[in-house]
Amino acid sequence: MDTESLFSKERSLKYFGIARVEIKQLDFSAPTDQALRSHKRRKNKDLRKIRLLPEHYVAAIISSTLLDEELQKSNLTQAILRESLGDLQPLLKLSTPLQCLYGYHILRAATEFLTADDQWWMVELYSSGIIFIYVAPDL
């Protein structure tokens, strides 16, 4: 099995689904400022549109235990996270920040341009232990 096939298999095994998550609940271990300027040039309406496109989702790690607890508190099921509902995707309220794998620059720009009541982003949720290689989309 080639590397891409192994990666796809691991990703599907550790994939929980997609949720809307408040940006303040997303954490990055070592952010940098490169590429931030390109996101700052985007307008508020552009950020609202692109956050719904799968190529602009951010990925985050969450343990299955914590996800189960948070889903129960939010009256949601894991099955609904696997549905593609766009901006109707449920907002997952969290008691602890999620560790994101990428997306710092666009989320930082979003916090500056989106209104206070519109500070959310689409997040792909994965179980801990996934090995993730990210290739940035063309912006």
C-alpha positions in Angstrom: 0.0 0.0 0.0 1.4 3.4 -0.9 1.8 6.3 1.5 -1.2 8.2 0.2 -3.4 5.1 0.7 -2.1 4.5 4.2 -2.8 8.2 5.0 -6.3 8.0 3.6 -7.0 4.8 5.6 -5.7 6.3 8.9 -7.6 9.6 8.3 -10.9 7.7 7.7 -10.3 5.6 10.8 -9.7 8.6 13.1 -12.2 11.0 11.5 -15.1 12.0 13.8 -16.9 14.6 11.5 -17.3 18.3 11.1 -18.6 20.9 13.5 -18.9 24.6 13.7 -16.7 25.7 16.6 -16.2 29.1 18.1 -12.8 30.5 17.1 -11.9 31.3 20.7 -12.1 27.5 21.3 -9.4 26.7 18.8 -5.7 26.6 19.9 -2.4 26.5 18.1 0.9 25.3 19.7 3.3 27.4 17.6 1.7 30.0 15.4 3.7 32.1 13.0 2.9 35.3 11.2 3.8 34.3 7.6 1.0 34.4 5.2 -1.2 36.5 7.5 -1.2 39.4 5.1 -3.0 37.4 2.3 -5.8 36.6 4.7 -6.1 40.2 5.9 -6.7 41.3 2.4 -9.9 39.3 2.3 -13.1 41.0 3.1 -15.5 40.0 5.8 -17.9 38.4 3.2 -15.1 36.4 1.7 -14.3 34.9 5.0 -17.9 34.0 5.6 -18.0 32.2 2.3 -14.7 30.3 2.4 -15.2 29.0 5.9 -17.9 26.8 4.4 -15.6 25.3 1.7 -14.0 22.0 2.7 -10.6 23.1 1.5 -10.6 25.9 4.1 -11.8 23.9 7.1 -9.2 23.5 9.9 -8.4 20.2 11.5 -8.3 19.7 15.2 -7.6 16.8 17.6 -10.1 15.7 20.3 -10.2 12.6 22.4 -13.2 10.3 21.9 -14.0 10.6 25.6 -14.0 14.4 25.5 -16.0 14.4 22.2 -18.6 12.1 23.7 -18.9 14.4 26.8 -19.2 17.6 24.6 -21.7 16.0 22.3 -23.9 14.9 25.2 -23.8 18.4 26.7 -24.8 19.9 23.4 -27.5 17.3 22.7 -25.8 16.2 19.5 -24.7 12.9 18.1 -21.6 11.9 16.3 -23.8 10.9 13.3 -24.8 14.5 12.8 -21.1 15.5 12.6 -20.7 13.3 9.6 -23.5 15.0 7.7 -22.6 17.9 5.4 -24.9 20.7 6.5 -22.9 23.8 5.5 -23.7 26.7 7.7 -26.4 24.7 9.4 -23.7 22.4 10.8 -24.2 22.3 14.6 -22.3 24.6 16.7 -20.3 22.4 19.1 -19.8 24.3 22.4 -16.7 23.2 24.2 -15.4 23.3 27.7 -11.8 23.1 26.7 -10.0 24.4 23.6 -9.2 22.1 20.7 -5.6 21.7 19.4 -5.6 22.7 15.8 -3.2 21.2 13.3 -3.3 24.1 10.8 -5.3 27.2 9.9 -3.9 29.8 12.4 -3.5 32.6 9.8 -7.0 32.4 8.4 -8.5 32.2 11.9 -6.5 35.1 13.1 -7.8 37.2 10.2 -11.3 36.0 10.8 -11.2 37.2 14.5 -10.3 40.6 13.1 -13.0 40.9 10.4 -16.0 38.8 11.5 -18.4 40.3 13.9 -18.5 39.1 17.5 -21.6 37.0 17.0 -20.2 35.4 13.9 -16.8 34.1 15.3 -17.0 30.5 14.3 -15.2 28.2 11.8 -15.7 24.8 10.3 -13.5 22.2 12.0 -12.8 18.6 11.0 -12.5 16.6 14.2 -10.0 13.8 14.5 -9.0 11.5 17.3 -5.6 12.0 18.9 -2.7 10.1 17.4 -3.4 10.9 13.8 -0.3 11.7 11.7 -1.3 14.6 9.6 0.5 16.1 6.6 -1.1 19.3 5.4 -0.8 20.9 2.0 -2.0 24.5 2.0 -4.7 25.3 -0.5 -4.1 28.0 -3.1 -5.5 31.2 -1.9 
